[in-house]
Amino acid sequence: MQVFAAKGYHGTTVDDIVAASATSKGAFYHYFSSKQDIFLTLVDSLAALVEVGAEAAIAGETTGLAKVEAALRVVLETADAHRDLVKILLVEAVGLGPELEQKRLEIHRRFAAVIRRHLDHAIAEGAIPPQNTALASQAWLGMLNEVITQWLVAEDGRVTDHLPDLRVLLLRSIGVKEMSR
């Protein structure tokens, strides 16, 4: 992760990875078929970090809407903490080939499923009106993706600075006027 974060996807070579990991090319190629293969593995690790962190934050909350805010905070804090790697994934890696695009779509489906599950829970507890949670979860994911991408390109501040406004926009999109703290 550190090599990709420091040098970008295109600037990173297998030799760089081997040197940073204090291994050999033989060991590298025993586990990975290419630079793209290890990058896809790192993408999976980053996605798992976000998913596990969001689920842990969600577990600590009691209401559906509080769970939404907890998960949103984890996503934005993870983006802040891993800015360079997230930039590679969301900006630099676009169009790198079908394998990466498939991985990105797979991660989007996983995250949309998590969002949908919690929106369904919020509907069941009466916190939000009945609605198409599959579509809402995709829209939320799109909004998060775009806000984070624009923040990465602007290279200004922390994406968590957008949490209050983003929270309001997302909650309004599902019919919530105010959320008590």
Steps between C-alpha positions, in 0.01 A plus 500: 500500500778740590675459165182551297401793720840667459559432130151459355387200300691584182816604686518180704700207369524142621863579591376782728257262671766231539748750648242642745389156613856367532412195291606367164338516159455126523305537823296781350406296193425197716210693656409753230495475123557872441506849644129522423435179693661636818320832451167317478587319823574835666171639372324204662685571826402866497136411425500248783649761735216740417233230523622358832546848645154609390337185637680545833390864521146402406490231768564764764186696408139425582295684237509461124583865445782499755637193322497695172704782650746261664562319172535826308758623749706180461495526119618860505760443773641202307523714186684767701738243649576328168468796265779402260375145458139612462615750236661220302181297520250775420700725269815344359378143453191586297529320169790274597326195364208265544634328812524823695163619374346169609661540843367854532149387407522210746600738780222740406248214515631393842478853640157559345379178666622624840329837450182332382488264797516792741250709305263202512554488876421873527175440306410206725542712813296783344788749486462557124209453261475188283702540181715327242804432718691333216486824301562716807810299593638536148433875505673532838799308375515723192485812714776377731715397205464841334559702818811299582625515138458879483676538836788286374540708186473832686761387755344732754441431869348183638201326351358457851446877498207426266333261746235739639378618159527157343305350787217751447489440124499123534234496771277745311524274196321225695239723658664601829460864595703507821704249696532539872845439645 
